[in-house]
Amino acid sequence: MGLGGKIKQMIRNWLEIQPAIGESLTILEINTFDGICFRNQLWYRGDPSELHQYYTQIDDMMGNSKFWAAVSTTGTDFRKIHTGLPALIIDMLADIIVDALNSIKIVNNDAANETWEEIEKENNFKDLIKQAIIDVFIECDGAFKVSYDTKLSKYPILQFYSGASVEYEYQAGRLKTIIFKNIYHKDHNRYLLKEYYSKDGIRYELFKNEDEETSIPLSSIPETSGLQEVHDNGFMLAAQMMFNGSKIFKGRGQSIIDKKIDDFDSFDEVWSQWIEALRDNKTQTYIPEDLLPVNDDGTFMKPNTWDKRFVKIGSSMGEDSKAGQVLRVSGDFEYEKMLQGYITALDLCLQGLISPSTLGIDTKKLDNADAQREKEKVTQYTRNKVIRVLEKVIPAVVVMCLKAYDLAQGKVAGDYEVTVDFAEYSSPSFEAIVETVAKARPGQIIMSIEKSVDELYGDSLTEEEKQAEVKRLKEQQGIIEKEEPNLLGGDINV
């Protein structure tokens, strides 16, 4: 210890400063990865009964204070409504992304392009990609795999497994093996098939019931008896797809709605309270007991909790009493307060994911036009983030399909370069472009007469009618077209 260290030690001893004692904290995780995938599936499915059952059965270690976990304790029934917002967000984003997929091309290889067109058609590739995007949005990640079954097709069979059906093995931070899980139910038994895809090939393990330690022969059930392992491929016949990395489960993905679950719960609560308030604030009729409507058997008709058409009040014999009168009272619905709560809850649900105008939500009551145009960028950021991943995943999927086809044909797997073209999002309209250019060139002609006529009339006029209109407009402006004179006086042969 140097002189400085000895001086510090002396000062510490003189001041009697004790070093801090480290505290030990225990944090319990509420859900497993599969549990999170299952929960997200329920939010996407959007069945209120399923959400209610789920949240009333789990212990969130917060007193189950969420809206969907609430249970009436006084016998008063209340309605829980799910808005369907998570599914609407996910489906809209998937549609925007897939609709922008223009083309997939193999560079400088016409034969491979023809083969890929057949593979693409055989596997309904666009629909498969759309469903894969939806699955990853919900279940955090997933993977494509290529298999072969000549009884079904002479081309590779492409499938996508969502996060709950795959596992990954990493080595030095790099993906080494993708494990696909398949469940079969046979003779009251549950069989689990694990398919291990790596650069070394494909191998299989079959397990029975809950025992995942001891594998059984593939011939145990008909579904797996014909499987053949593949060795020494030199490339992996599977490709991982993940848009966001999980901060909880290393090496796994994260759903786009994971951080929004509480917001969705609050939004459902706001809307459910809104409808409940509308029901409670209906115009009610107060009827004296001796004036109550009766049923056919002479008994008093009872109002239910939904319609609340009338309320029984006691009768009075007083001369000036109004108790014997039928009274109608209108409710007092606090619309502005309810609307503000709805807008705030909706805004929290959409922040960082998608713009309200993208979902077709009436933006007039949310923000001004400039704010909405800025919010539209959120949709573009989310879309671009997904497309950056797809620009890597789709070429990898195409290449492994083509290589698998080469091997099936008894050829050596070729080398392929694949390009994917996505259209731009929210491109400015023709009218917006003209307006912008006109402002940049004030007082200048930016469009020819021919183009103006074509844009104005479109297909409503024939070409001959358009040419006649162009000629008339030019004559009005003093533009006269004449044939160029032949100075040589004879025919010109070129």
Disulfide bonds with the S-S distance in Angstrom:
none
